[in-house]
Amino acid sequence: MSDSTHYDLVIIGSGSGNSLVTPELESGRTAVVDRGVGSTDAFGGTCLNVGCIPTKMFVYAADVARTVVDAGRFGVDATLDGVRWRDIRDRVFGRIDPISEGGRDYRVEADHTEAYLGHARFVGDRELEVEITQPGGHHEVGSVQRITGDQVVIATGSRPRIPQPVLDSGVPFHTSDSIMRIEELPGSIVVVGGGVIAAEFAHVFSALGVRVTVVTRTERLLRVMDQEISQAFTDLARGRWHLHTGARPTAVRRGGEGVELDLADGTTVSGELLLVATGRVPNSEDLGLEAAGVRVHGDGRIEVDEHGRTTAPGVWTLGDVSSEYQLKHVANQEARVVAHNLTHPGDLRSFDHRYVPSAVFSDPQLAMVGLTEDQARAKGYEVTAKTQRYGDVAYGWAMEDSTGLFKVVADRRTGHLLGAHVMGPHASSLIQPVIQALSLGGPTGPLTAAQLARGQYWIHPALAEVLENALLGLEVAPHHDVTADYDPEGAADA
């Protein structure tokens, strides 16, 4: 083992944690420790290599395929002649892999950082041992390097959760870490799970011609979303995939087309491949956190305060390993806060988790922000809600859309917006005005529906009119009538 090397800052993880090396820190010595993603040595974290970016590139290809298949509705005769899976895959990773490799090379070669390509474990107060597991750095594979830091940031992310019955079965399976790099497109696939990852990959593979079976324990897909939207999506999914809800797998084995699952209701499903998409767990194990005095919650998340501090002095954390929001934009916001706090101990900033939006890039697309209708009622609000169909506005007619929904939730007494929930094309973009209204309101709180609906122009006949009409459909107290003219000068008094 080498002698200890000291740094001003040690960062464990190369996802959002990699952005902590700001110009203010470049004058000091920083160590970046990373062991790769999943079973690979990919540098740059989950989003870049196995998460947000590659999945959405696959989703876009699937959307194109679906557009061709549906073209006849618009009087356009088109056929989907074939799908070149390897070309789709190689387009994605032909872009991503060089970025990952370039990021690693930059950290290895930069004068102001030292890269340790391996697994870190705390052995004391801000003291770590790093087992080098990858070539490409300045340290020999198999060696153990001891490092210390004035400050340490844990940003190790998360990994797929694998149910024990699947592990015990010995049956080969894929997760989101591996499914995108398969060599051939299967004829059929079984997806276990009912959340975001399951919904997105079910769309990708079904649009590319694969027979998709989805098995979920819950009665609805995407059950964390507003119940009305979740149920509508589940109803649509039944017409596109072989969907088994409220279904508990009791056995997993080789057989049939490749793998078979027995369900508690006596049904057996099979497919060539098995994709396990049952959520993600924090990468907090085997870090020696006890030696550092870093406490964790029962679900494995590292305990963290609003400034990013753990229970150990000088040790910070951000992203999936500590946040209840497993979202890249949340990890990025937390990284900005921690980056500031590392160099401004007398002027600490706080995480902003008030209105965290999320989106699901399935077919149809979904997005949400703020409270669901049920959550708002549980919090004691006098709730008013309006669900507007895409097909009721002019651009919805142009799209021949028959399934899109935009739901807004507000306080009937004050007219203040509480949340929005969308299912349909461009949902992740259409919801942004509501995110702004919630996040950038005045001293009285979020903007009211009246302020958002009548305080600006809405381009006609753009699809955003579906939000305008939803806002106008809310029933609020007379003095907050959303159809009344809005006076910008009186915004603070509205």
C-alpha positions in Angstrom: 0.0 0.0 0.0 1.2 3.5 -0.8 1.8 6.3 1.7 -1.2 8.6 2.2 -1.7 11.5 -0.3 -3.6 14.5 0.9 -6.0 16.6 -1.1 -8.1 19.7 -0.6 -11.1 17.9 -1.9 -11.9 14.2 -2.6 -14.9 13.5 -4.8 -16.3 9.9 -4.9 -18.3 9.5 -8.2 -17.9 11.0 -11.6 -21.6 11.8 -12.5 -22.9 15.1 -11.1 -20.0 15.1 -8.6 -17.6 15.6 -11.5 -19.0 19.1 -12.0 -17.9 20.1 -8.5 -14.4 21.0 -9.8 -15.3 24.6 -10.4 -12.8 27.4 -11.2 -12.7 28.3 -7.5 -11.4 24.9 -6.7 -8.9 24.5 -9.6 -6.2 26.2 -7.6 -6.3 23.4 -5.0 -5.6 19.7 -5.2 -8.7 17.5 -6.0 -9.0 13.7 -6.3 -11.8 12.2 -8.3 -12.5 8.6 -7.5 -14.7 6.5 -9.8 -15.2 2.7 -10.2 -17.4 2.9 -13.3 -21.1 2.2 -13.9 -22.5 -1.2 -13.1 -20.2 -3.9 -14.5 -18.5 -1.5 -16.9 -15.6 1.0 -16.5 -17.6 3.8 -18.1 -16.7 7.2 -16.6 -19.3 10.0 -16.1 -22.0 8.4 -14.1 -25.4 6.9 -14.7 -27.1 9.6 -16.8 -24.5 9.8 -19.5 -23.7 6.1 -19.8 -26.8 4.0 -18.9 -29.5 6.5 -18.0 -31.1 9.7 -19.2 -29.1 10.4 -22.4 -28.8 7.0 -24.1 -32.4 6.0 -23.2 -33.8 9.1 -24.7 -31.8 8.5 -27.9 -33.4 5.1 -28.1 -36.8 6.6 -27.3 -36.4 9.1 -30.2 -35.7 6.2 -32.6 -38.8 4.4 -31.3 -40.9 7.6 -31.7 -39.8 7.8 -35.3 -40.8 4.2 -35.9 -44.2 4.8 -34.3 -44.7 7.9 -36.4 -44.2 5.9 -39.6 -46.6 3.2 -38.5 -49.3 5.8 -37.6 -48.8 7.9 -40.7 -51.9 6.5 -42.5 -54.2 8.5 -40.1 -53.0 11.7 -41.8 -53.4 10.5 -45.4 -49.7 9.7 -45.7 -49.0 6.2 -47.0 -45.8 4.9 -45.3 -44.5 1.5 -44.2 -41.9 0.6 -41.7 -39.7 -1.6 -43.8 -37.3 -2.7 -41.1 -35.4 -1.8 -38.0 -31.6 -2.0 -37.9 -31.0 -2.5 -34.2 -27.2 -2.4 -34.4 -27.3 0.9 -36.3 -29.7 2.4 -33.7 -27.5 1.1 -30.9 -24.2 2.2 -32.5 -25.5 5.7 -33.2 -26.2 6.1 -29.5 -23.0 4.7 -28.1 -20.9 6.0 -30.9 -21.6 9.4 -29.4 -21.7 8.6 -25.7 -18.7 6.3 -25.4 -16.2 9.0 -26.7 -17.6 11.5 -24.3 -17.2 9.1 -21.4 -13.7 8.2 -22.4 -12.8 11.9 -23.0 -14.1 12.8 -19.5 -11.9 10.1 -17.9 -8.9 11.1 -19.9 -9.3 14.8 -19.0 -9.4 13.9 -15.3 -6.4 11.6 -15.6 -4.3 14.2 -17.5 -5.4 17.5 -15.9 -2.9 19.3 -13.7 -5.5 20.3 -11.0 -7.0 16.8 -10.6 -5.9 13.3 -9.8 -8.1 10.4 -11.0 -8.3 7.2 -9.0 -10.1 4.6 -11.2 -11.3 2.2 -8.5 -13.4 1.6 -5.4 -13.1 3.9 -2.4 -13.7 2.9 1.3 -13.5 5.1 4.3 -11.0 3.9 6.9 -11.2 6.9 9.1 -12.2 10.6 9.4 -12.0 11.8 5.8 -9.4 9.1 5.1 -10.0 6.5 2.3 -8.4 3.5 0.7 -8.9 3.2 -3.0 -8.6 -0.2 -4.7 -7.6 0.4 -8.3 -9.7 -1.7 -10.5 -9.3 -0.1 -14.0 -6.4 0.6 -16.2 -5.9 4.0 -17.8 -4.8 6.0 -14.8 -1.5 6.6 -13.0 -2.0 3.8 -10.5 -1.4 0.1 -11.0 -4.5 -2.1 -11.2 -4.8 -4.1 -8.0 -2.9 -1.6 -5.9 -4.5 0.1 -2.9 -4.0 3.8 -2.6 -4.6 5.7 0.7 -5.8 9.3 0.4 -7.1 12.0 2.7 -9.0 15.2 2.1 -9.9 18.4 3.9 -13.4 17.8 2.5 -15.0 14.7 0.9 -18.1 14.6 -1.3 -19.9 11.3 -1.7 -21.7 11.2 -5.1 -21.8 7.5 -5.9 -25.3 7.4 -7.4 -27.5 4.4 -7.5 -27.9 1.0 -9.2 -30.7 -1.3 -10.4 -32.6 -3.1 -7.6 -32.8 -6.8 -8.4 -35.5 -8.9 -6.6 -34.1 -11.8 -4.7 -36.2 -14.4 -6.5 -34.6 -13.3 -9.8 -31.1 -13.6 -8.3 -31.8 -17.0 -6.8 -33.2 -18.3 -10.0 -29.9 -18.2 -11.9 -31.7 -17.1 -15.0 -29.9 -14.6 -17.2 -31.5 -11.2 -17.0 -30.9 -7.6 -18.1 -31.3 -4.3 -16.4 -31.1 -0.7 -17.8 -27.3 -1.0 -17.4 -27.1 -3.8 -20.0 -30.2 -4.0 -22.2 -29.2 -1.1 -24.5 -26.1 -2.9 -25.7 -27.5 -6.3 -26.7 -26.4 -7.6 -30.1 -29.7 -8.5 -31.6 -33.3 -7.3 -31.2 -35.3 -10.1 -29.6 -38.6 -11.3 -30.8 -40.1 -10.9 -27.4 -39.2 -9.5 -24.0 -40.7 -9.7 -20.5 -40.4 -6.5 -18.4 -40.8 -6.8 -14.7 -41.7 -3.5 -13.1 -44.3 -0.8 -13.5 -42.3 2.5 -13.1 -40.4 4.9 -15.3 -37.8 2.5 -16.6 -40.3 -0.2 -17.4 -42.6 2.2 -19.2 -39.8 3.7 -21.3 -38.2 0.4 -22.4 -41.6 -1.2 -23.1 -42.2 1.7 -25.5 -38.8 1.4 -27.1 -39.0 -2.4 -27.8 -42.7 -2.5 -28.8 -42.2 0.4 -31.3 -39.3 -1.5 -32.8 -41.4 -4.6 -33.4 -40.8 -6.7 -30.2 -43.6 -8.4 -28.4 -43.6 -6.9 -25.0 -45.0 -8.4 -21.8 -45.1 -6.1 -18.7 -45.5 -7.6 -15.2 -46.1 -5.3 -12.3 -47.2 -5.9 -8.7 -49.2 -2.7 -8.7 -52.7 -2.2 -10.0 -51.6 0.8 -12.2 -48.5 1.7 -14.0 -46.6 4.8 -12.9 -48.6 4.8 -9.7 -46.6 7.7 -8.2 -48.3 10.0 -10.7 -51.7 11.6 -10.3 -54.3 8.7 -10.2 -56.3 10.0 -13.2 -53.2 10.2 -15.4 -51.8 7.0 -14.1 -55.0 5.1 -14.8 -55.3 6.6 -18.3 -51.8 5.5 -19.2 -52.4 2.0 -17.8 -55.6 1.7 -19.9 -53.6 2.7 -23.1 -50.8 0.3 -22.2 -53.2 -2.6 -22.2 -53.8 -2.0 -25.9 -50.1 -1.9 -26.8 -48.4 -4.4 -24.5 -49.3 -7.7 -22.8 -49.9 -6.1 -19.4 -50.3 -8.0 -16.2 -51.1 -5.7 -13.3 -51.4 -6.8 -9.6 -49.2 -9.7 -10.7 -46.6 -11.2 -8.3 -44.0 -13.5 -9.9 -43.7 -16.7 -7.9 -41.1 -18.5 -10.0 -38.5 -17.5 -12.6 -36.9 -20.2 -14.8 -35.4 -21.0 -18.2 -38.0 -22.2 -20.6 -40.4 -21.3 -23.3 -38.9 -18.7 -25.6 -36.0 -18.3 -23.2 -37.3 -17.3 -19.8 -40.6 -18.1 -18.1 -42.3 -16.4 -15.1 -45.1 -18.0 -13.1 -47.5 -15.4 -11.6 -49.5 -15.7 -8.4 -52.8 -15.9 -10.4 -51.6 -19.1 -12.1 -50.6 -17.4 -15.4 -47.2 -18.1 -17.0 -45.6 -15.5 -19.2 -42.4 -16.0 -21.3 -40.1 -14.1 -23.6 -36.6 -14.4 -25.2 -35.2 -11.8 -22.8 -36.0 -10.7 -19.2 -35.6 -7.1 -18.3 -35.7 -6.3 -14.6 -36.9 -2.7 -14.0 -38.0 -2.7 -10.4 -36.4 0.6 -9.3 -32.9 1.6 -8.1 -31.1 1.6 -4.7 -28.4 4.0 -3.5 -24.7 3.0 -3.9 -23.9 3.5 -0.2 -22.9 0.0 0.7 -19.2 -1.1 1.0 -18.0 2.5 1.4 -16.9 2.1 5.0 -19.3 4.8 6.0 -19.3 3.7 9.7 -15.6 4.5 9.9 -16.3 8.0 8.7 -19.2 8.6 11.0 -21.6 8.9 8.1 -25.1 7.7 8.9 -27.6 6.2 6.5 -31.4 5.9 6.4 -33.1 2.4 6.5 -33.4 2.4 2.7 -29.7 3.0 2.2 -29.8 6.7 1.5 -27.1 8.7 3.2 -28.5 11.2 5.7 -28.0 14.7 4.5 -29.1 18.2 5.6 -30.4 21.0 3.4 -26.9 22.2 2.7 -25.5 18.8 1.5 -23.7 18.0 4.8 -23.6 14.4 6.1 -23.4 13.6 9.8 -19.6 13.6 9.6 -17.8 17.0 9.6 -16.3 17.9 6.3 -18.1 15.1 4.4 -20.8 16.1 1.9 -23.2 14.2 -0.3 -25.5 14.8 -3.3 -27.5 12.9 -5.9 -29.1 9.5 -5.9 -27.0 8.2 -3.0 -28.7 10.6 -0.6 -31.6 12.2 -2.4 -35.1 10.8 -2.4 -35.4 12.2 -6.0 -33.5 9.9 -8.4 -33.3 12.6 -11.1 -30.4 14.1 -12.9 -31.7 17.6 -12.8 -32.0 17.3 -9.0 -28.5 15.9 -8.7 -27.2 18.8 -10.8 -29.0 21.4 -8.6 -27.6 19.8 -5.5 -24.1 19.8 -7.1 -24.4 23.5 -7.7 -25.3 24.1 -4.1 -22.5 21.9 -2.7 -19.9 23.4 -5.1 -20.8 26.8 -3.6 -20.8 25.6 0.0 -17.4 23.9 -0.3 -15.8 27.3 -0.9 -18.2 29.6 1.1 -18.6 28.0 4.5 -19.9 31.3 5.9 -22.6 31.7 3.2 -24.3 28.3 2.9 -26.9 27.7 0.2 -29.7 25.2 0.5 -31.1 22.5 -1.8 -34.4 23.5 -3.5 -36.8 20.6 -3.5 -40.0 22.6 -3.4 -41.2 21.8 -6.9 -39.3 18.9 -8.4 -40.6 18.0 -11.9 -40.2 14.7 -13.6 -41.0 13.2 -17.0 -41.5 9.7 -18.4 -40.5 9.3 -22.1 -42.8 6.6 -23.0 -45.7 6.6 -25.5 -47.5 8.7 -24.7 -45.0 10.9 -22.9 -45.9 12.0 -19.3 -44.7 14.8 -17.0 -45.6 16.0 -13.5 -44.8 18.8 -11.0 -46.2 19.7 -7.6 -49.0 18.0 -5.8 -51.4 15.4 -7.2 -55.1 16.0 -6.6 -55.1 13.4 -3.8 -52.0 14.9 -2.2 -53.5 18.4 -2.3 -56.7 17.2 -0.6 -54.7 15.3 2.1 -52.8 18.5 2.9 -56.1 20.3 3.5 -56.5 22.4 0.4 -59.9 23.2 -1.0 -59.0 21.7 -4.3 -60.1 22.6 -7.8 -58.8 20.6 -10.7 -59.3 20.7 -14.5 -58.3 18.1 -17.1 -58.1 19.4 -20.6 -57.8 17.2 -23.6 -55.2 17.8 -26.3 -57.9 17.1 -28.9 -60.0 20.1 -27.8 -57.4 22.6 -29.0 -56.6 23.4 -32.6 -53.2 21.8 -32.7 -54.6 18.8 -31.1 -56.9 18.5 -34.0 -54.0 18.7 -36.4 -52.3 15.9 -34.5 -55.5 13.8 -34.5 -54.8 13.3 -30.8 -57.4 11.4 -28.9 -55.5 10.4 -25.7 -53.6 13.5 -24.5 -54.5 15.1 -21.1 -53.3 18.2 -19.3 -54.5 18.4 -15.7 -53.9 21.3 -13.4 -54.6 21.4 -9.7 -55.1 24.6 -7.7 -56.4 26.0 -4.4 -60.0 27.0 -5.0 -59.9 29.8 -2.3 -56.8 31.6 -3.6 -56.4 30.4 -7.1 -52.8 29.5 -6.5 -51.5 26.6 -8.6 -50.5 23.4 -6.7 -49.5 21.1 -9.5 -49.8 19.8 -13.0 -49.9 16.4 -14.6 -49.7 15.8 -18.3 -49.9 12.8 -20.7 -49.4 13.3 -24.4 -46.9 14.5 -27.0 -44.3 17.0 -25.7 -45.5 16.7 -22.1 -42.1 17.3 -20.7 -41.9 20.7 -22.5 -45.5 21.8 -22.2 -45.4 21.5 -18.4 -42.5 24.0 -18.1 -44.7 27.1 -17.7 -46.3 25.5 -14.6 -42.8 24.7 -13.2 -42.0 28.4 -13.6 -45.3 29.5 -12.1 -44.7 27.4 -9.0 -41.0 28.1 -8.6 -40.8 31.8 -9.5 -43.9 33.2 -7.9 -43.9 36.4 -5.8 -43.9 36.9 -2.0 -47.4 35.5 -1.7 -46.4 32.1 -3.2 -46.8 30.5 -6.6 -48.5 32.4 -9.3 -52.3 32.1 -9.5 -54.0 30.4 -12.4 -55.2 33.9 -13.5 -51.7 35.3 -13.6 -50.4 32.5 -15.7 -53.4 32.3 -18.0 -54.0 36.0 -18.6 -50.6 37.6 -17.8 -49.1 36.6 -21.1 -49.8 35.8 -24.7 -50.4 32.2 -25.8 -49.4 31.6 -29.4 -52.3 30.4 -31.5 -52.7 27.7 -32.6 -49.8 26.2 -30.6 -50.2 23.1 -28.6 -49.5 25.1 -25.4 -53.1 26.3 -25.6 -54.1 23.1 -23.9 -52.5 24.5 -20.7 -54.2 27.9 -21.2 -57.6 26.2 -21.5 -57.0 24.0 -18.5 -56.2 27.1 -16.4 -59.3 28.9 -17.6 -61.4 25.8 -16.7 -60.4 25.9 -13.0 -63.2 26.9 -10.6 -61.9 29.4 -8.1 -63.3 31.9 -5.6 -64.9 34.9 -7.4 -62.3 37.4 -6.5 -59.7 35.0 -8.1 -61.7 34.4 -11.2 -59.2 33.1 -13.8 -61.2 34.7 -16.6 -60.8 38.2 -15.2 -58.2 40.5 -16.7 -54.9 40.3 -14.9 -53.1 43.5 -13.9 -49.3 42.9 -13.7 -48.9 45.9 -11.4 -51.1 44.2 -8.9 -49.5 40.8 -9.0 -48.3 41.0 -5.4 -51.9 41.6 -4.2 -53.6 39.0 -6.4 
